[in-house]
Amino acid sequence: METAQPKLKRQKSNLLLQIPGWILVLYLIYSQAIPAIDYELGVAMGTQEPASEVSEVGVAFWRGFAIADLVAYIPLFIVGLIGYYLQKTWGRIALAASLGISIYWPITCLTAVVIAQNSDAWTMSIPFIFWIVLPAIVLWSLWGLVELTKDA
């Protein structure tokens, strides 16, 4: 029989996965799904960078991420969050996969932006918030993967 303490801890972990997860999904819809359909709208909204700052190659890079997010990452994340909430095995698998992506993309993007600083065609500076938000997403995602293995 399960005691109240482990059940409470599991509920707290579930909330710490669900709430930031849904916030991230909403942010991804706003910042990535919309620009995947209309990149210039993303530039106007301030969620994407114009070619004048990141070059045409940079636009292709950012747009490629936006399209991949729209067709794969966002749907997988939504399915994972719902399935995990429903305590389904497929939900745990989908959430683990999306958390893996959530570790990969911030590292890739931050690394690319740092390396691109040496390019003549790249004039975008690294926003200070990148140094806070992107590592926080990586750490939260790593923690989430650990939590998912505890529930297995």
TIMI-470487 format. One line per field, with one value per residue (C-alpha): residue number from 1; x, y, z; residue in one letter. Coordinates in Angstrom, 3 decimals. Each point is the difference from the previous one (the first is absolute). Layout:
BEGIN
num NUM	...
x X	...
y Y	...
z Z	...
residu a	...
//
This chain:
BEGIN
num 1	2	3	4	5	6	7	8	9	10	11	12	13	14	15	16	17	18	19	20	21	22	23	24	25	26	27	28	29	30	31	32	33	34	35	36	37	38	39	40	41	42	43	44	45	46	47	48	49	50	51	52	53	54	55	56	57	58	59	60	61	62	63	64	65	66	67	68	69	70	71	72	73	74	75	76	77	78	79	80	81	82	83	84	85	86	87	88	89	90	91	92	93	94	95	96	97	98	99	100	101	102	103	104	105	106	107	108	109	110	111	112	113	114	115	116	117	118	119	120	121	122	123	124	125	126	127	128	129	130	131	132	133	134	135	136	137	138	139	140	141	142	143	144	145	146	147	148	149	150	151	152
x 0.000	1.300	0.498	-1.135	3.576	1.078	-3.385	0.355	3.546	-1.196	-2.810	2.504	2.319	-2.939	-0.873	3.643	-0.047	-3.464	-0.026	3.385	-0.689	-3.245	1.625	2.771	-2.557	-1.876	3.264	0.970	-3.349	0.438	3.695	0.463	-3.273	-1.179	3.357	0.140	-3.055	0.943	3.616	-0.405	-2.852	2.398	2.491	-2.732	-1.026	3.621	0.288	2.260	2.929	0.128	2.528	1.725	1.100	0.511	0.564	-2.095	1.677	-0.997	-3.604	0.077	1.405	-2.638	-2.809	1.081	-0.272	-3.417	-1.354	1.396	-1.599	-3.343	-0.162	1.801	1.068	-3.160	-2.424	2.285	0.242	-3.791	-0.617	2.648	-1.424	-3.550	1.031	2.182	-2.842	-2.230	2.751	0.357	3.212	-0.168	-0.215	3.160	1.793	-1.170	0.848	3.464	0.588	-1.103	2.181	2.928	-0.731	-0.280	3.567	1.335	-1.418	1.060	3.559	0.013	-1.471	2.198	3.111	-0.885	-0.650	3.318	1.953	-1.818	1.215	3.244	-1.814	-0.043	-3.589	-1.263	-0.702	-2.447	1.384	-0.720	-2.892	0.837	-3.247	1.365	2.601	-2.733	-2.939	1.764	2.100	-3.103	-1.921	2.867	0.167	-3.796	-0.046	2.828	-1.840	-3.206	1.708	1.261	-3.501	-1.466	2.421	-1.021	-3.638	0.774
y 0.000	3.411	2.492	3.620	1.389	-1.668	0.796	3.679	0.066	-1.533	2.586	2.815	-1.433	-0.317	3.674	0.999	-1.850	1.075	3.730	0.928	-2.469	1.713	3.427	-1.167	-1.419	3.323	1.870	-2.358	0.526	3.762	0.207	-2.922	-1.285	3.402	0.867	-3.471	1.029	3.675	0.808	3.724	0.076	-1.591	2.780	2.615	-1.699	0.056	-3.782	-0.434	1.924	1.726	-1.008	3.360	-1.189	-3.738	-0.366	-2.073	-3.125	1.014	0.478	-3.463	-1.430	1.668	-0.781	-3.637	-0.242	1.692	-2.425	-3.027	1.319	0.427	-3.472	-2.113	1.545	1.897	-2.857	-2.526	2.252	0.445	-3.742	-0.682	2.444	-1.270	-3.663	0.445	1.760	-2.968	-2.320	-1.789	-1.730	1.652	3.359	-0.679	-1.030	3.050	2.331	-1.555	0.496	3.639	0.610	-1.403	2.530	2.654	-0.789	-0.065	3.168	2.588	-1.324	0.046	3.487	1.588	-1.629	1.122	3.574	0.116	-1.384	2.288	3.075	-0.303	0.150	3.224	-0.636	-0.452	3.188	-1.358	0.251	-2.757	1.172	-0.304	-1.902	-2.846	-0.683	-0.396	-1.585	-2.534	-1.611	0.008	-1.949	-2.504	-0.463	-0.327	-2.554	-2.032	0.037	-1.041	-2.990	-1.096	0.356	-2.050	-2.842	0.037	-0.563	-2.864
z 0.000	-0.956	2.804	-0.253	-0.163	-3.302	-1.546	0.969	-1.376	-3.301	-0.230	0.579	-2.668	-2.375	0.532	-0.494	-3.317	-1.137	0.789	-1.531	-2.811	-0.997	0.338	-2.341	-2.463	-0.057	-0.492	-2.847	-1.709	0.229	-0.819	-2.403	-1.475	-1.214	-1.638	-1.561	-1.998	-0.471	0.884	-0.636	2.510	2.510	-0.730	0.492	3.275	1.174	0.317	-3.045	-1.393	-3.401	-2.647	0.503	3.451	-0.508	-3.779	-2.379	1.361	3.521	-1.127	-1.579	3.259	2.207	-2.427	-0.184	3.771	-0.089	-2.599	1.872	3.176	-1.747	-1.543	2.605	3.306	0.997	-0.809	1.739	3.061	0.172	-0.378	2.652	2.534	-0.470	0.033	3.070	1.802	-0.868	1.311	-3.334	-1.054	-3.430	1.770	1.978	-3.203	-1.952	2.887	0.355	-3.723	0.157	3.056	-1.965	-2.739	2.726	1.018	-3.546	-1.576	2.608	-0.082	-3.812	-0.276	2.654	-1.456	-3.534	1.136	1.886	-2.961	-2.463	1.883	-1.996	-3.353	-1.996	-1.128	3.570	1.940	2.582	3.498	2.476	2.159	3.691	0.542	-2.191	2.701	2.611	-1.810	-2.223	2.772	2.235	-2.661	-0.245	3.787	0.338	-2.827	1.562	3.326	-1.788	-1.593	3.406	1.434	-2.836	0.731	3.665	-0.974	-2.364
residu m	e	t	a	q	p	k	l	k	r	q	k	s	n	l	l	l	q	i	p	g	w	i	l	v	l	y	l	i	y	s	q	a	i	p	a	i	d	y	e	l	g	v	a	m	g	t	q	e	p	a	s	e	v	s	e	v	g	v	a	f	w	r	g	f	a	i	a	d	l	v	a	y	i	p	l	f	i	v	g	l	i	g	y	y	l	q	k	t	w	g	r	i	a	l	a	a	s	l	g	i	s	i	y	w	p	i	t	c	l	t	a	v	v	i	a	q	n	s	d	a	w	t	m	s	i	p	f	i	f	w	i	v	l	p	a	i	v	l	w	s	l	w	g	l	v	e	l	t	k	d	a
//
